[in-house]
Amino acid sequence: MTNGSDDRPRPTPELLEQLRHGKALLRGRRRDLSLPEKVRAVIELQRACLPLLARQRALQSWERVWDVEP
């Protein structure tokens, strides 16, 4: 009995290298953001993720979007 994942082709070394390069570029861009830009990005992610979590379970009292202005 197989789970079907054995039928998928493995990524090529070239694809893996492209993905690693893209990840390094993204990491560099994020590292170079100013602190207010980093806080803004975190708040944006909170606004996107918390409603998804709230649909699955009750949120904890500390699970809320930060009430700050970056």
N, CA, C, O and CB atoms as a CASP TS submission, in Angstrom:
PFRMAT TS
TARGET T0000
AUTHOR 0000-0000-0000
METHOD Language model
MODEL 1
PARENT N/A
ATOM      1  N   MET     1       0.847  -1.176   0.000  1.00  0.00           N
ATOM      2  CA  MET     1       0.000   0.000   0.000  1.00  0.00           C
ATOM      3  C   MET     1       0.893   1.240   0.000  1.00  0.00           C
ATOM      4  O   MET     1       1.741   1.393   0.879  1.00  0.00           O
ATOM      5  CB  MET     1      -0.964  -0.002   1.224  1.00  0.00           C
ATOM      6  N   THR     2       0.706   2.125  -0.982  1.00  0.00           N
ATOM      7  CA  THR     2       1.507   3.344  -1.057  1.00  0.00           C
ATOM      8  C   THR     2       0.640   4.544  -0.736  1.00  0.00           C
ATOM      9  O   THR     2      -0.585   4.493  -0.856  1.00  0.00           O
ATOM     10  CB  THR     2       2.150   3.499  -2.450  1.00  0.00           C
ATOM     11  N   ASN     3       1.286   5.620  -0.328  1.00  0.00           N
ATOM     12  CA  ASN     3       0.544   6.819   0.021  1.00  0.00           C
ATOM     13  C   ASN     3       0.448   7.804  -1.138  1.00  0.00           C
ATOM     14  O   ASN     3      -0.125   8.881  -0.972  1.00  0.00           O
ATOM     15  CB  ASN     3       1.185   7.488   1.204  1.00  0.00           C
ATOM     16  N   GLY     4       0.984   7.474  -2.290  1.00  0.00           N
ATOM     17  CA  GLY     4       0.877   8.329  -3.462  1.00  0.00           C
ATOM     18  C   GLY     4       1.991   9.341  -3.574  1.00  0.00           C
ATOM     19  O   GLY     4       2.251   9.835  -4.672  1.00  0.00           O
ATOM     20  N   SER     5       2.662   9.672  -2.485  1.00  0.00           N
ATOM     21  CA  SER     5       3.716  10.678  -2.558  1.00  0.00           C
ATOM     22  C   SER     5       4.958  10.133  -3.261  1.00  0.00           C
ATOM     23  O   SER     5       5.815  10.905  -3.691  1.00  0.00           O
ATOM     24  CB  SER     5       4.078  11.167  -1.157  1.00  0.00           C
ATOM     25  N   ASP     6       5.061   8.807  -3.379  1.00  0.00           N
ATOM     26  CA  ASP     6       6.212   8.213  -4.060  1.00  0.00           C
ATOM     27  C   ASP     6       6.153   8.452  -5.564  1.00  0.00           C
ATOM     28  O   ASP     6       7.163   8.301  -6.252  1.00  0.00           O
ATOM     29  CB  ASP     6       6.281   6.714  -3.773  1.00  0.00           C
ATOM     30  N   ASP     7       4.976   8.826  -6.089  1.00  0.00           N
ATOM     31  CA  ASP     7       4.803   9.015  -7.516  1.00  0.00           C
ATOM     32  C   ASP     7       5.237  10.401  -7.983  1.00  0.00           C
ATOM     33  O   ASP     7       5.409  10.619  -9.183  1.00  0.00           O
ATOM     34  CB  ASP     7       3.368   8.780  -7.885  1.00  0.00           C
ATOM     35  N   ARG     8       5.415  11.335  -7.063  1.00  0.00           N
ATOM     36  CA  ARG     8       5.788  12.695  -7.445  1.00  0.00           C
ATOM     37  C   ARG     8       7.266  12.756  -7.789  1.00  0.00           C
ATOM     38  O   ARG     8       8.088  12.125  -7.124  1.00  0.00           O
ATOM     39  CB  ARG     8       5.459  13.689  -6.317  1.00  0.00           C
ATOM     40  N   PRO     9       7.612  13.516  -8.830  1.00  0.00           N
ATOM     41  CA  PRO     9       9.036  13.676  -9.152  1.00  0.00           C
ATOM     42  C   PRO     9       9.732  14.517  -8.088  1.00  0.00           C
ATOM     43  O   PRO     9       9.132  15.419  -7.503  1.00  0.00           O
ATOM     44  CB  PRO     9       9.211  14.325 -10.543  1.00  0.00           C
ATOM     45  N   ARG    10      10.972  14.220  -7.850  1.00  0.00           N
ATOM     46  CA  ARG    10      11.763  14.970  -6.878  1.00  0.00           C
ATOM     47  C   ARG    10      12.208  16.281  -7.509  1.00  0.00           C
ATOM     48  O   ARG    10      12.420  16.330  -8.721  1.00  0.00           O
ATOM     49  CB  ARG    10      12.990  14.144  -6.395  1.00  0.00           C
ATOM     50  N   PRO    11      12.358  17.346  -6.727  1.00  0.00           N
ATOM     51  CA  PRO    11      12.828  18.616  -7.291  1.00  0.00           C
ATOM     52  C   PRO    11      14.260  18.472  -7.807  1.00  0.00           C
ATOM     53  O   PRO    11      15.074  17.740  -7.245  1.00  0.00           O
ATOM     54  CB  PRO    11      12.750  19.745  -6.233  1.00  0.00           C
ATOM     55  N   THR    12      14.533  19.179  -8.874  1.00  0.00           N
ATOM     56  CA  THR    12      15.880  19.117  -9.459  1.00  0.00           C
ATOM     57  C   THR    12      16.833  19.956  -8.615  1.00  0.00           C
ATOM     58  O   THR    12      16.393  20.848  -7.890  1.00  0.00           O
ATOM     59  CB  THR    12      15.875  19.616 -10.939  1.00  0.00           C
ATOM     60  N   PRO    13      18.119  19.682  -8.702  1.00  0.00           N
ATOM     61  CA  PRO    13      19.092  20.518  -7.996  1.00  0.00           C
ATOM     62  C   PRO    13      18.999  21.991  -8.418  1.00  0.00           C
ATOM     63  O   PRO    13      19.213  22.886  -7.601  1.00  0.00           O
ATOM     64  CB  PRO    13      20.507  19.995  -8.247  1.00  0.00           C
ATOM     65  N   GLU    14      18.682  22.238  -9.686  1.00  0.00           N
ATOM     66  CA  GLU    14      18.562  23.618 -10.161  1.00  0.00           C
ATOM     67  C   GLU    14      17.384  24.322  -9.478  1.00  0.00           C
ATOM     68  O   GLU    14      17.499  25.477  -9.067  1.00  0.00           O
ATOM     69  CB  GLU    14      18.387  23.649 -11.697  1.00  0.00           C
ATOM     70  N   LEU    15      16.258  23.623  -9.361  1.00  0.00           N
ATOM     71  CA  LEU    15      15.102  24.204  -8.694  1.00  0.00           C
ATOM     72  C   LEU    15      15.413  24.491  -7.236  1.00  0.00           C
ATOM     73  O   LEU    15      15.077  25.561  -6.728  1.00  0.00           O
ATOM     74  CB  LEU    15      13.895  23.276  -8.806  1.00  0.00           C
ATOM     75  N   LEU    16      16.041  23.561  -6.567  1.00  0.00           N
ATOM     76  CA  LEU    16      16.393  23.768  -5.163  1.00  0.00           C
ATOM     77  C   LEU    16      17.311  24.977  -5.009  1.00  0.00           C
ATOM     78  O   LEU    16      17.154  25.756  -4.069  1.00  0.00           O
ATOM     79  CB  LEU    16      17.066  22.513  -4.586  1.00  0.00           C
ATOM     80  N   GLU    17      18.260  25.138  -5.915  1.00  0.00           N
ATOM     81  CA  GLU    17      19.173  26.279  -5.858  1.00  0.00           C
ATOM     82  C   GLU    17      18.413  27.586  -6.075  1.00  0.00           C
ATOM     83  O   GLU    17      18.684  28.574  -5.392  1.00  0.00           O
ATOM     84  CB  GLU    17      20.289  26.129  -6.908  1.00  0.00           C
ATOM     85  N   GLN    18      17.466  27.606  -7.014  1.00  0.00           N
ATOM     86  CA  GLN    18      16.651  28.802  -7.242  1.00  0.00           C
ATOM     87  C   GLN    18      15.832  29.154  -6.001  1.00  0.00           C
ATOM     88  O   GLN    18      15.727  30.323  -5.628  1.00  0.00           O
ATOM     89  CB  GLN    18      15.719  28.593  -8.447  1.00  0.00           C
ATOM     90  N   LEU    19      15.259  28.145  -5.372  1.00  0.00           N
ATOM     91  CA  LEU    19      14.470  28.373  -4.169  1.00  0.00           C
ATOM     92  C   LEU    19      15.332  28.908  -3.035  1.00  0.00           C
ATOM     93  O   LEU    19      14.925  29.824  -2.320  1.00  0.00           O
ATOM     94  CB  LEU    19      13.780  27.087  -3.737  1.00  0.00           C
ATOM     95  N   ARG    20      16.514  28.342  -2.871  1.00  0.00           N
ATOM     96  CA  ARG    20      17.430  28.821  -1.824  1.00  0.00           C
ATOM     97  C   ARG    20      17.855  30.261  -2.082  1.00  0.00           C
ATOM     98  O   ARG    20      17.943  31.067  -1.156  1.00  0.00           O
ATOM     99  CB  ARG    20      18.672  27.918  -1.739  1.00  0.00           C
ATOM    100  N   HIS    21      18.114  30.573  -3.336  1.00  0.00           N
ATOM    101  CA  HIS    21      18.517  31.933  -3.701  1.00  0.00           C
ATOM    102  C   HIS    21      17.375  32.918  -3.421  1.00  0.00           C
ATOM    103  O   HIS    21      17.600  33.985  -2.850  1.00  0.00           O
ATOM    104  CB  HIS    21      18.932  31.995  -5.195  1.00  0.00           C
ATOM    105  N   GLY    22      16.165  32.563  -3.820  1.00  0.00           N
ATOM    106  CA  GLY    22      15.011  33.413  -3.560  1.00  0.00           C
ATOM    107  C   GLY    22      14.770  33.622  -2.077  1.00  0.00           C
ATOM    108  O   GLY    22      14.422  34.722  -1.648  1.00  0.00           O
ATOM    109  N   LYS    23      14.954  32.575  -1.300  1.00  0.00           N
ATOM    110  CA  LYS    23      14.771  32.675   0.146  1.00  0.00           C
ATOM    111  C   LYS    23      15.806  33.618   0.751  1.00  0.00           C
ATOM    112  O   LYS    23      15.487  34.413   1.635  1.00  0.00           O
ATOM    113  CB  LYS    23      14.866  31.285   0.801  1.00  0.00           C
ATOM    114  N   ALA    24      17.044  33.528   0.272  1.00  0.00           N
ATOM    115  CA  ALA    24      18.109  34.407   0.769  1.00  0.00           C
ATOM    116  C   ALA    24      17.811  35.866   0.417  1.00  0.00           C
ATOM    117  O   ALA    24      18.052  36.759   1.230  1.00  0.00           O
ATOM    118  CB  ALA    24      19.478  33.986   0.183  1.00  0.00           C
ATOM    119  N   LEU    25      17.286  36.116  -0.793  1.00  0.00           N
ATOM    120  CA  LEU    25      16.924  37.487  -1.182  1.00  0.00           C
ATOM    121  C   LEU    25      15.819  38.032  -0.287  1.00  0.00           C
ATOM    122  O   LEU    25      15.893  39.166   0.186  1.00  0.00           O
ATOM    123  CB  LEU    25      16.476  37.531  -2.654  1.00  0.00           C
ATOM    124  N   LEU    26      14.798  37.218  -0.060  1.00  0.00           N
ATOM    125  CA  LEU    26      13.693  37.640   0.786  1.00  0.00           C
ATOM    126  C   LEU    26      14.182  37.914   2.210  1.00  0.00           C
ATOM    127  O   LEU    26      13.792  38.911   2.818  1.00  0.00           O
ATOM    128  CB  LEU    26      12.586  36.574   0.794  1.00  0.00           C
ATOM    129  N   ARG    27      15.015  37.051   2.733  1.00  0.00           N
ATOM    130  CA  ARG    27      15.558  37.226   4.072  1.00  0.00           C
ATOM    131  C   ARG    27      16.340  38.539   4.161  1.00  0.00           C
ATOM    132  O   ARG    27      16.229  39.270   5.145  1.00  0.00           O
ATOM    133  CB  ARG    27      16.459  36.033   4.449  1.00  0.00           C
ATOM    134  N   GLY    28      17.137  38.833   3.119  1.00  0.00           N
ATOM    135  CA  GLY    28      17.904  40.073   3.100  1.00  0.00           C
ATOM    136  C   GLY    28      17.005  41.297   3.071  1.00  0.00           C
ATOM    137  O   GLY    28      17.262  42.274   3.774  1.00  0.00           O
ATOM    138  N   ARG    29      15.951  41.251   2.261  1.00  0.00           N
ATOM    139  CA  ARG    29      15.020  42.386   2.199  1.00  0.00           C
ATOM    140  C   ARG    29      14.344  42.605   3.537  1.00  0.00           C
ATOM    141  O   ARG    29      14.196  43.742   3.983  1.00  0.00           O
ATOM    142  CB  ARG    29      13.963  42.162   1.112  1.00  0.00           C
ATOM    143  N   ARG    30      13.933  41.526   4.179  1.00  0.00           N
ATOM    144  CA  ARG    30      13.279  41.655   5.486  1.00  0.00           C
ATOM    145  C   ARG    30      14.246  42.158   6.538  1.00  0.00           C
ATOM    146  O   ARG    30      13.867  42.958   7.394  1.00  0.00           O
ATOM    147  CB  ARG    30      12.689  40.318   5.924  1.00  0.00           C
ATOM    148  N   ARG    31      15.477  41.707   6.489  1.00  0.00           N
ATOM    149  CA  ARG    31      16.487  42.140   7.452  1.00  0.00           C
ATOM    150  C   ARG    31      16.736  43.637   7.331  1.00  0.00           C
ATOM    151  O   ARG    31      16.976  44.309   8.335  1.00  0.00           O
ATOM    152  CB  ARG    31      17.796  41.366   7.247  1.00  0.00           C
ATOM    153  N   ASP    32      16.682  44.163   6.111  1.00  0.00           N
ATOM    154  CA  ASP    32      16.977  45.573   5.860  1.00  0.00           C
ATOM    155  C   ASP    32      15.805  46.515   6.137  1.00  0.00           C
ATOM    156  O   ASP    32      15.969  47.732   6.050  1.00  0.00           O
ATOM    157  CB  ASP    32      17.413  45.741   4.443  1.00  0.00           C
ATOM    158  N   LEU    33      14.629  45.982   6.468  1.00  0.00           N
ATOM    159  CA  LEU    33      13.488  46.839   6.777  1.00  0.00           C
ATOM    160  C   LEU    33      13.756  47.623   8.061  1.00  0.00           C
ATOM    161  O   LEU    33      14.470  47.164   8.953  1.00  0.00           O
ATOM    162  CB  LEU    33      12.196  46.000   6.915  1.00  0.00           C
ATOM    163  N   SER    34      13.170  48.807   8.128  1.00  0.00           N
ATOM    164  CA  SER    34      13.259  49.579   9.370  1.00  0.00           C
ATOM    165  C   SER    34      12.375  48.914  10.429  1.00  0.00           C
ATOM    166  O   SER    34      11.525  48.084  10.106  1.00  0.00           O
ATOM    167  CB  SER    34      12.832  51.071   9.140  1.00  0.00           C
ATOM    168  N   LEU    35      12.580  49.282  11.673  1.00  0.00           N
ATOM    169  CA  LEU    35      11.781  48.694  12.750  1.00  0.00           C
ATOM    170  C   LEU    35      10.288  48.970  12.562  1.00  0.00           C
ATOM    171  O   LEU    35       9.490  48.047  12.723  1.00  0.00           O
ATOM    172  CB  LEU    35      12.244  49.235  14.102  1.00  0.00           C
ATOM    173  N   PRO    36       9.869  50.205  12.226  1.00  0.00           N
ATOM    174  CA  PRO    36       8.432  50.416  12.000  1.00  0.00           C
ATOM    175  C   PRO    36       7.880  49.546  10.863  1.00  0.00           C
ATOM    176  O   PRO    36       6.745  49.076  10.942  1.00  0.00           O
ATOM    177  CB  PRO    36       8.169  51.884  11.689  1.00  0.00           C
ATOM    178  N   GLU    37       8.670  49.331   9.817  1.00  0.00           N
ATOM    179  CA  GLU    37       8.215  48.465   8.723  1.00  0.00           C
ATOM    180  C   GLU    37       8.081  47.019   9.183  1.00  0.00           C
ATOM    181  O   GLU    37       7.163  46.314   8.763  1.00  0.00           O
ATOM    182  CB  GLU    37       9.183  48.547   7.537  1.00  0.00           C
ATOM    183  N   LYS    38       8.989  46.578  10.040  1.00  0.00           N
ATOM    184  CA  LYS    38       8.907  45.212  10.569  1.00  0.00           C
ATOM    185  C   LYS    38       7.676  45.045  11.451  1.00  0.00           C
ATOM    186  O   LYS    38       6.987  44.028  11.371  1.00  0.00           O
ATOM    187  CB  LYS    38      10.178  44.864  11.366  1.00  0.00           C
ATOM    188  N   VAL    39       7.394  46.044  12.295  1.00  0.00           N
ATOM    189  CA  VAL    39       6.211  45.984  13.158  1.00  0.00           C
ATOM    190  C   VAL    39       4.953  45.992  12.301  1.00  0.00           C
ATOM    191  O   VAL    39       4.010  45.249  12.576  1.00  0.00           O
ATOM    192  CB  VAL    39       6.193  47.169  14.159  1.00  0.00           C
ATOM    193  N   ARG    40       4.932  46.833  11.257  1.00  0.00           N
ATOM    194  CA  ARG    40       3.785  46.894  10.345  1.00  0.00           C
ATOM    195  C   ARG    40       3.548  45.524   9.705  1.00  0.00           C
ATOM    196  O   ARG    40       2.401  45.097   9.568  1.00  0.00           O
ATOM    197  CB  ARG    40       4.013  47.972   9.248  1.00  0.00           C
ATOM    198  N   ALA    41       4.613  44.838   9.316  1.00  0.00           N
ATOM    199  CA  ALA    41       4.490  43.517   8.697  1.00  0.00           C
ATOM    200  C   ALA    41       3.921  42.497   9.691  1.00  0.00           C
ATOM    201  O   ALA    41       3.091  41.665   9.326  1.00  0.00           O
ATOM    202  CB  ALA    41       5.861  43.042   8.172  1.00  0.00           C
ATOM    203  N   VAL    42       4.373  42.566  10.947  1.00  0.00           N
ATOM    204  CA  VAL    42       3.858  41.641  11.965  1.00  0.00           C
ATOM    205  C   VAL    42       2.367  41.872  12.188  1.00  0.00           C
ATOM    206  O   VAL    42       1.594  40.919  12.279  1.00  0.00           O
ATOM    207  CB  VAL    42       4.629  41.809  13.296  1.00  0.00           C
ATOM    208  N   ILE    43       1.964  43.143  12.274  1.00  0.00           N
ATOM    209  CA  ILE    43       0.555  43.459  12.485  1.00  0.00           C
ATOM    210  C   ILE    43      -0.281  42.981  11.301  1.00  0.00           C
ATOM    211  O   ILE    43      -1.383  42.464  11.484  1.00  0.00           O
ATOM    212  CB  ILE    43       0.365  44.971  12.699  1.00  0.00           C
ATOM    213  N   GLU    44       0.238  43.154  10.097  1.00  0.00           N
ATOM    214  CA  GLU    44      -0.468  42.682   8.910  1.00  0.00           C
ATOM    215  C   GLU    44      -0.658  41.164   8.955  1.00  0.00           C
ATOM    216  O   GLU    44      -1.727  40.662   8.610  1.00  0.00           O
ATOM    217  CB  GLU    44       0.296  43.085   7.639  1.00  0.00           C
ATOM    218  N   LEU    45       0.365  40.443   9.375  1.00  0.00           N
ATOM    219  CA  LEU    45       0.247  38.989   9.497  1.00  0.00           C
ATOM    220  C   LEU    45      -0.748  38.596  10.589  1.00  0.00           C
ATOM    221  O   LEU    45      -1.506  37.639  10.429  1.00  0.00           O
ATOM    222  CB  LEU    45       1.616  38.371   9.792  1.00  0.00           C
ATOM    223  N   GLN    46      -0.742  39.335  11.692  1.00  0.00           N
ATOM    224  CA  GLN    46      -1.707  39.065  12.755  1.00  0.00           C
ATOM    225  C   GLN    46      -3.135  39.236  12.244  1.00  0.00           C
ATOM    226  O   GLN    46      -4.006  38.409  12.515  1.00  0.00           O
ATOM    227  CB  GLN    46      -1.457  39.993  13.956  1.00  0.00           C
ATOM    228  N   ARG    47      -3.360  40.315  11.504  1.00  0.00           N
ATOM    229  CA  ARG    47      -4.708  40.569  10.976  1.00  0.00           C
ATOM    230  C   ARG    47      -5.150  39.472  10.011  1.00  0.00           C
ATOM    231  O   ARG    47      -6.341  39.186   9.892  1.00  0.00           O
ATOM    232  CB  ARG    47      -4.753  41.927  10.270  1.00  0.00           C
ATOM    233  N   ALA    48      -4.203  38.870   9.335  1.00  0.00           N
ATOM    234  CA  ALA    48      -4.544  37.796   8.395  1.00  0.00           C
ATOM    235  C   ALA    48      -4.744  36.463   9.117  1.00  0.00           C
ATOM    236  O   ALA    48      -5.644  35.700   8.766  1.00  0.00           O
ATOM    237  CB  ALA    48      -3.446  37.652   7.330  1.00  0.00           C
ATOM    238  N   CYS    49      -3.923  36.180  10.110  1.00  0.00           N
ATOM    239  CA  CYS    49      -3.932  34.849  10.743  1.00  0.00           C
ATOM    240  C   CYS    49      -4.952  34.686  11.866  1.00  0.00           C
ATOM    241  O   CYS    49      -5.560  33.624  12.003  1.00  0.00           O
ATOM    242  CB  CYS    49      -2.576  34.552  11.286  1.00  0.00           C
ATOM    243  N   LEU    50      -5.138  35.715  12.657  1.00  0.00           N
ATOM    244  CA  LEU    50      -6.018  35.555  13.818  1.00  0.00           C
ATOM    245  C   LEU    50      -7.454  35.191  13.452  1.00  0.00           C
ATOM    246  O   LEU    50      -8.039  34.348  14.131  1.00  0.00           O
ATOM    247  CB  LEU    50      -6.021  36.821  14.623  1.00  0.00           C
ATOM    248  N   PRO    51      -8.054  35.777  12.419  1.00  0.00           N
ATOM    249  CA  PRO    51      -9.409  35.333  12.059  1.00  0.00           C
ATOM    250  C   PRO    51      -9.454  33.858  11.657  1.00  0.00           C
ATOM    251  O   PRO    51     -10.437  33.168  11.924  1.00  0.00           O
ATOM    252  CB  PRO    51      -9.950  36.187  10.918  1.00  0.00           C
ATOM    253  N   LEU    52      -8.397  33.382  11.019  1.00  0.00           N
ATOM    254  CA  LEU    52      -8.347  31.964  10.644  1.00  0.00           C
ATOM    255  C   LEU    52      -8.287  31.083  11.887  1.00  0.00           C
ATOM    256  O   LEU    52      -8.965  30.059  11.968  1.00  0.00           O
ATOM    257  CB  LEU    52      -7.132  31.685   9.733  1.00  0.00           C
ATOM    258  N   LEU    53      -7.466  31.492  12.854  1.00  0.00           N
ATOM    259  CA  LEU    53      -7.387  30.735  14.107  1.00  0.00           C
ATOM    260  C   LEU    53      -8.713  30.771  14.852  1.00  0.00           C
ATOM    261  O   LEU    53      -9.152  29.763  15.406  1.00  0.00           O
ATOM    262  CB  LEU    53      -6.271  31.288  14.999  1.00  0.00           C
ATOM    263  N   ALA    54      -9.349  31.944  14.861  1.00  0.00           N
ATOM    264  CA  ALA    54     -10.604  32.101  15.604  1.00  0.00           C
ATOM    265  C   ALA    54     -11.706  31.215  15.039  1.00  0.00           C
ATOM    266  O   ALA    54     -12.612  30.815  15.770  1.00  0.00           O
ATOM    267  CB  ALA    54     -11.052  33.560  15.582  1.00  0.00           C
ATOM    268  N   ARG    55     -11.641  30.905  13.755  1.00  0.00           N
ATOM    269  CA  ARG    55     -12.648  30.003  13.176  1.00  0.00           C
ATOM    270  C   ARG    55     -12.442  28.565  13.632  1.00  0.00           C
ATOM    271  O   ARG    55     -13.378  27.766  13.605  1.00  0.00           O
ATOM    272  CB  ARG    55     -12.606  30.069  11.649  1.00  0.00           C
ATOM    273  N   GLN    56     -11.231  28.231  14.049  1.00  0.00           N
ATOM    274  CA  GLN    56     -10.923  26.854  14.425  1.00  0.00           C
ATOM    275  C   GLN    56     -11.030  26.603  15.921  1.00  0.00           C
ATOM    276  O   GLN    56     -11.318  25.489  16.359  1.00  0.00           O
ATOM    277  CB  GLN    56      -9.546  26.500  13.961  1.00  0.00           C
ATOM    278  N   ARG    57     -10.791  27.657  16.697  1.00  0.00           N
ATOM    279  CA  ARG    57     -10.815  27.481  18.150  1.00  0.00           C
ATOM    280  C   ARG    57     -10.975  28.842  18.814  1.00  0.00           C
ATOM    281  O   ARG    57     -10.826  29.883  18.175  1.00  0.00           O
ATOM    282  CB  ARG    57      -9.523  26.772  18.652  1.00  0.00           C
ATOM    283  N   ALA    58     -11.277  28.813  20.091  1.00  0.00           N
ATOM    284  CA  ALA    58     -11.363  30.061  20.848  1.00  0.00           C
ATOM    285  C   ALA    58      -9.960  30.621  21.033  1.00  0.00           C
ATOM    286  O   ALA    58      -9.027  29.889  21.364  1.00  0.00           O
ATOM    287  CB  ALA    58     -12.058  29.839  22.227  1.00  0.00           C
ATOM    288  N   LEU    59      -9.820  31.916  20.819  1.00  0.00           N
ATOM    289  CA  LEU    59      -8.519  32.544  20.980  1.00  0.00           C
ATOM    290  C   LEU    59      -8.212  32.765  22.457  1.00  0.00           C
ATOM    291  O   LEU    59      -9.115  32.994  23.261  1.00  0.00           O
ATOM    292  CB  LEU    59      -8.465  33.873  20.219  1.00  0.00           C
ATOM    293  N   GLN    60      -6.953  32.694  22.798  1.00  0.00           N
ATOM    294  CA  GLN    60      -6.515  33.004  24.155  1.00  0.00           C
ATOM    295  C   GLN    60      -6.607  34.519  24.356  1.00  0.00           C
ATOM    296  O   GLN    60      -6.674  35.271  23.384  1.00  0.00           O
ATOM    297  CB  GLN    60      -5.054  32.484  24.416  1.00  0.00           C
ATOM    298  N   SER    61      -6.610  34.961  25.600  1.00  0.00           N
ATOM    299  CA  SER    61      -6.739  36.390  25.882  1.00  0.00           C
ATOM    300  C   SER    61      -5.574  37.193  25.285  1.00  0.00           C
ATOM    301  O   SER    61      -5.747  38.363  24.944  1.00  0.00           O
ATOM    302  CB  SER    61      -6.812  36.620  27.396  1.00  0.00           C
ATOM    303  N   TRP    62      -4.428  36.596  25.159  1.00  0.00           N
ATOM    304  CA  TRP    62      -3.264  37.307  24.632  1.00  0.00           C
ATOM    305  C   TRP    62      -3.167  37.240  23.111  1.00  0.00           C
ATOM    306  O   TRP    62      -2.313  37.902  22.521  1.00  0.00           O
ATOM    307  CB  TRP    62      -2.003  36.746  25.241  1.00  0.00           C
ATOM    308  N   GLU    63      -4.015  36.462  22.476  1.00  0.00           N
ATOM    309  CA  GLU    63      -3.994  36.331  21.020  1.00  0.00           C
ATOM    310  C   GLU    63      -4.880  37.410  20.402  1.00  0.00           C
ATOM    311  O   GLU    63      -6.080  37.212  20.210  1.00  0.00           O
ATOM    312  CB  GLU    63      -4.465  34.914  20.582  1.00  0.00           C
ATOM    313  N   ARG    64      -4.284  38.522  20.104  1.00  0.00           N
ATOM    314  CA  ARG    64      -5.013  39.631  19.506  1.00  0.00           C
ATOM    315  C   ARG    64      -4.035  40.452  18.666  1.00  0.00           C
ATOM    316  O   ARG    64      -2.819  40.351  18.821  1.00  0.00           O
ATOM    317  CB  ARG    64      -5.699  40.514  20.601  1.00  0.00           C
ATOM    318  N   VAL    65      -4.592  41.258  17.785  1.00  0.00           N
ATOM    319  CA  VAL    65      -3.756  42.146  16.969  1.00  0.00           C
ATOM    320  C   VAL    65      -3.202  43.220  17.890  1.00  0.00           C
ATOM    321  O   VAL    65      -3.930  43.770  18.717  1.00  0.00           O
ATOM    322  CB  VAL    65      -4.568  42.781  15.772  1.00  0.00           C
ATOM    323  N   TRP    66      -1.940  43.516  17.752  1.00  0.00           N
ATOM    324  CA  TRP    66      -1.319  44.560  18.578  1.00  0.00           C
ATOM    325  C   TRP    66      -2.000  45.886  18.318  1.00  0.00           C
ATOM    326  O   TRP    66      -2.258  46.242  17.168  1.00  0.00           O
ATOM    327  CB  TRP    66       0.198  44.671  18.295  1.00  0.00           C
ATOM    328  N   ASP    67      -2.287  46.607  19.364  1.00  0.00           N
ATOM    329  CA  ASP    67      -2.916  47.921  19.254  1.00  0.00           C
ATOM    330  C   ASP    67      -1.828  48.987  19.302  1.00  0.00           C
ATOM    331  O   ASP    67      -1.721  49.738  20.272  1.00  0.00           O
ATOM    332  CB  ASP    67      -3.966  48.143  20.389  1.00  0.00           C
ATOM    333  N   VAL    68      -1.031  49.041  18.254  1.00  0.00           N
ATOM    334  CA  VAL    68       0.052  50.022  18.148  1.00  0.00           C
ATOM    335  C   VAL    68       0.043  50.616  16.761  1.00  0.00           C
ATOM    336  O   VAL    68      -0.471  50.016  15.816  1.00  0.00           O
ATOM    337  CB  VAL    68       1.428  49.382  18.457  1.00  0.00           C
ATOM    338  N   GLU    69       0.606  51.782  16.647  1.00  0.00           N
ATOM    339  CA  GLU    69       0.753  52.425  15.342  1.00  0.00           C
ATOM    340  C   GLU    69       2.247  52.463  15.015  1.00  0.00           C
ATOM    341  O   GLU    69       3.004  53.206  15.640  1.00  0.00           O
ATOM    342  CB  GLU    69       0.122  53.878  15.335  1.00  0.00           C
ATOM    343  N   PRO    70       2.669  51.657  14.028  1.00  0.00           N
ATOM    344  CA  PRO    70       4.107  51.624  13.713  1.00  0.00           C
ATOM    345  C   PRO    70       4.594  52.921  13.089  1.00  0.00           C
ATOM    346  O   PRO    70       5.776  53.047  12.770  1.00  0.00           O
ATOM    347  CB  PRO    70       4.410  50.471  12.776  1.00  0.00           C
TER
END
